[in-house]
Amino acid sequence: MDLRRNPRVRVKEVRLLSSNWYITRANRIELQRADGSWVEAERETYDRGDGACLFLYDDLARTILLVRQFRYPAYVNEHPDGMLLELPAGLLDEDDARTAITREVEEEVGLRLSDVRPVFNVYMSPGSVTERLHFFTGVYRSGDITVGAVAGVADEAEHTEVVEMPFETALASIGEEIVDAKTILMVQWAALSGPFAVP
């Protein structure tokens, strides 16, 4: 109710719809049009907190590390089996983004990294989800991990399989085997201006 950063937006009412897993709110707002008139609109927001993800690569072997895990929302929306190939990622919880992604990579992949570098921050689904995702990169060496290992936090019903893939295969898999947006963003970034960019 106290948002004042944009003078062309007035928050009139906020109602809590659900706080079962995360928080969903119905918001009644007024937006000022270009001609100065005001229009009322309703928008729902889904607040799950901010998150972080990490693009793990070996520039010598030209490979990347991904995880395969079950995603129920993708499964109910026509993904064949719900098993998505994606970057290691997770919510920040109470941590800063760097600490959170270091924790998540250790949980999901089994790697303890000391050097992760920020790339950019992105709103992944700004029409309804409040989450801002922090993107990082980190270097690993092929052979330092167990491909096919199963990891994850059992208490959270998390079950991740470690997948190592040649970078060129990942690039060619966009829209086919790789359909996760954060992963596509980073594979394309790596090809255009990241570690696998052609000088």
N, C-alpha and C positions, 0 to 999 in steps of 0.2 A: 504493500500500500504506500510505502514511503519512497518509491522510485521517482526521482526528479531529474535524472540526467538528460532526458530529452523533453524539451518544452512542448513538443507536438504529440506527446503521449500522456494521457491521464488514466491512472489506475483507479477504477471506481469500486470494484468489489473483488475479493478473493475468497473462494470457497474450497475447503479441503474435500476431495473426493475419495482418496484412498491413501493409506499409509501402511499397507500390508507388507509390501516388500520395499518399495521406495515411495516417494510422495507425488501424488497426482493432484493438481489443483485446476479448478475452473476459474478463469479470470475475465471479468467484464472490464473492458477498457474503451477509451475514446481516442481516436486517431485524427489528427488534423490533416486535411487534404491540402493540396497545393493552392487551391483557391481560398483557403482560410476557413472553410467550413469544417465542422466536426462530424464524424461518423462513429457510431458505437459498434463494437465487435466483441465476440467471445473467443477466447483462446484457452486451450488447455495446455498445461506444462507438466512434463514428467521429469522429476528431479531425482537423479540417482547419484549425484555427486560428480566431480571431475575424475578423469582417468588419465592413464599414460600407456604408451606402447613403445616397443623397441625393435628396430630393424637391426638384426644381428647378421653380420657378413664376414666372410673370409675373402679378402681381396686377392690373396695369392692363389687359392683354390677356385676362386670365382663361384663361391657357393653362399647360400643364405640359410638361416635356421628359422623354421616355422613350427607351429604346433597345430595339431588336428584335434578338434574337440566338438562335442555335441552342442548345438545351439537350437533350443526349442522354438523360439520365434521364427527362425529361418525354416525349420522343419514344418511348422504349420502354414507357412507361406510358400509352399510348393518346392522347397529344396528337397531333392530325392531322399536323403537320409539324415539331414540335419548336421552332418559332420563337416564342419568348415575348416579350411586350411587358412591360418591367419598368423599375424605377428603375436608374440607374447604380449599380454596387456592385462590391465586391471585397474580397479578404482584406487584413488589416492587414499581413501579413508581419512585418517588424521595426519598423514605424512605429506611432505613436500613431494613434488613430482619425481625428482631424481631418486629419492629414497624409495618411493613406492615402486618405480619400475625396476629398481635393483632387486627389491624383495620379490616382485612378481616373476622375474626371470629366474631367480633361484628356485622358486616354487614350481614353475611350469616347465623349465628346461634343465635345471640342475646346475646352472652356471653361476658362479659368484664373480661379478664384474666390478672393477674399481673405476673404470673410465667409461662413462656414458656421456654422449654429447647431445645437447638439444638441437632440434632442427626447426620446428615451428609448432604452433598451437592452432587447433582447428575445431570449429563447431560442426559436429558430424551430421546432425539432423535438426537444424535450428527451427524447423516449423513446429516442433512439439517437445523436443528433448533439450534440457538445459545444459547437458554435459559439454564441457570443453576438454578435448583430448590433447595431451602433451606428447609430441613425437620426439623420440631419441634414436640415436644410432650407437652401436657398440661393435667392437671387433672380437671375434672368436677365432679359434684355429680348428679346422677340420681335424678330427681325431681326439679333440679334447672333450667330446660329448659322446653319449651313447645314442646313436640313431635308433629310433623305434622304442626308446625307453618310455615308460608311462609314468607321469608325474601328476602334480596337482594336489590341492588341499582336500583331503577326504571329508572333513567336516562340512565343506561347502559343495559336496558332490561334484568336485572338479576332477576331471579325468583327461589329461592332455598327453598326446603322443608326439614325441619329438620327430620332426621331419627335416632332413637336410636336402636341399634342392640346388642344382646348378642355377645360377642367376638367369641365364638365357632361357632355361625351361620355365622359370617363374614368370618372366616377361611374356613368354608365349602363352602362358596359362591364364592370363587376365581375361575374365569373362567366361572362362571355361571351368577349370578346376579351382581357380582363385576368384571368388566372388565377394570377398569381404572388403569393404571400402577402405579401411585404414591400411590394409595390406597392399591394395592396388595403388593407393597414394604413394606409399614409400617405395614400391618397386619402380614406379614411374619416376619418382624423384631421383632414385639411385641411377637410373638410366640417363636422365636429362642433366643433372647437375651434381649427383652424388658420387660414390666411389666407383661406379661402373660407367660413368659418362665418358664418351669418346672425346678426347681433347681436340 
